[in-house]
């Protein structure tokens, strides 16, 4: 065989392996864990701490008193995990409009937990022990409420944005549910003046639905 002709023979390019999803999974895992972990830690504290009443007190008030640092850390950790989830969702959803806006809105929701940690809720409704029943709004309490409002409005908007990618992937019932869950979350917030449990249920539903949607979207191969 002529070595010159042999060396000039075109060589087929080596196959390129598809990009691994491994770098995406830890980010998505953070978003999936955030809601259940935050709620589990909050409920455990509510059961264990003297004077806390789920029918009268919001989980945010657990950041008050001697053991309040536990809930403060819970807020900070949940915010960090939610922002991680937003990064993972950005990679899963790709560069389309939904892939841009949904992660941004989830990131805003995560940042609201950091703000809630920095500006604690006001004492009241008998918690911490010895606090009066009436709640007097303070500056940090007002910021806490504003952060929660902005955060959950962003989350509700994210659910509406998620409906498009869910439907496009064939999860039409999930898409319908993602449009209905914000109504239930906002209804819980609207009923907060009459029932703290309604507020807690609405907030908890939002966290758990975000976990469910992130898990569902994580099952679809990433675009990048």
Secondary structure, DSSP 8 states (H G I E B T S, - for coil): --HHHHHHS-----------SHHHHHHHHHHHHHHHHHHHHHHHHHHHSTT--TTT--GGGGGSSTTHHHHHHHHHHHHHHHHHHHHHHHHHHTTSHHHHHHHHHHHHHHHHHHHHHHS----BTTBSTT--SS----HHHHHHHHHHHHHHHHHHHHHHHHHHHHHHTT-HHHHHHHHHHHHHHHHHHHGGGT-HHHHHHHHHHHHHHHHHHHHHHHTS----
